[in-house]
């Protein structure tokens, strides 16, 4: 199996784990949002901000200890600071859409609020996935590829260059003379 296939497989697994945590976070976010709306007199967007903050805390634990558990764990203060920074940007995206729907268009029924809350979460999730995997939960550096001896023959430089790029060089065995 080639290196590209294993990289794609890792990305698919990462997206699946991110989706599992994100799906649970979505339920937390929408559940807290509707609970706060029905139990308190907070306006829609403030109730949404409370729900988003609760979901951010839930998601950090899920991402750190499930989705990105194999990532670099040094520099937790920096990691948490970046997570909070990008989460706040996601909060603004998510709740900005809800704010525009509620106060810009007057769409304030419980169904409309939930639809725009969900749409805001969806747009913010795309940003969060990119930012978390790129800046917050950084991959550990790859191990150094082993150096291979040059292959004999005219195509040696092309083959060696391709192997070096792919990191799949095979050790060269001396030819046996007959």
NORPEBEL-V702312 format. One record per pair of residues at least 24 apart in sequence whose ideal C-beta (glycine too) atoms are under 8 Angstrom apart, sorted by the first residue. I is the first residue (numbers start at 0). GAP is how many residues later the second one is. D is the distance in Angstrom with one decimal. If there is no record, write none. Layout:
i=(I/I)
gap=(GAP/GAP)
d=(D/D)
This chain:
i=(1/1/2/2/2/13/13/14/16/16/17/17/17/17/17/19/19/19/20/20/20/20/20/21/21/21/23/23/24/24/24/24/25/25/25/27/27/27/28/28/28/28/29/29/29/32/32/33/33/36/36/43/43/43/43/44/44/44/44/44/47/47/47/47/47/47/48/48/51/51/51/51/52/55/55/55/58/59/62/62/63/66/67/67/67/69/70/70/70/70/71/71/71/71/78/78/81/81/82/82/85/85/85/85/85/85/86/88/88/89/89/89/89/89/90/92/92/92/92/93/93/93/93/94/95/96/144/147)
gap=(164/166/163/164/165/53/119/114/49/50/45/49/111/114/115/42/46/47/38/41/42/45/46/37/103/107/34/38/30/33/34/37/29/92/95/26/27/30/25/26/88/92/84/87/88/81/84/76/80/73/76/54/58/64/69/50/53/54/57/58/46/47/50/65/69/72/42/46/38/39/42/43/38/28/31/35/28/27/69/74/73/70/64/65/69/70/66/67/68/69/65/66/67/68/57/58/53/54/49/53/41/42/45/46/49/50/41/38/42/34/35/37/38/41/33/27/30/31/34/26/27/29/30/25/24/26/24/24)
d=(7.6/7.6/5.6/6.2/6.2/7.0/7.0/7.8/6.1/4.1/7.4/5.2/5.9/7.9/7.8/7.9/7.4/7.7/6.0/3.5/5.7/5.9/5.2/7.0/5.9/8.0/7.2/6.5/4.7/5.4/4.3/6.8/7.6/7.9/6.0/6.3/4.9/4.9/7.3/3.8/7.7/6.3/6.8/6.7/7.1/7.7/5.9/7.7/7.2/7.3/7.4/6.8/5.2/6.3/5.3/5.6/5.8/5.1/6.4/7.8/7.4/5.2/5.4/8.0/5.8/8.0/6.8/5.8/8.0/4.9/6.0/6.5/7.5/7.7/4.6/7.2/7.8/7.8/6.4/6.5/7.4/7.5/7.6/7.8/3.6/7.6/4.4/6.2/6.0/6.6/7.7/5.2/7.3/5.2/5.8/7.0/5.4/4.6/7.0/4.9/7.6/6.4/4.1/6.5/6.8/6.4/7.1/6.7/7.4/3.9/7.6/5.7/4.7/8.0/7.4/6.6/5.7/4.2/6.0/3.7/5.4/7.2/4.1/6.4/7.2/6.5/7.2/6.5)
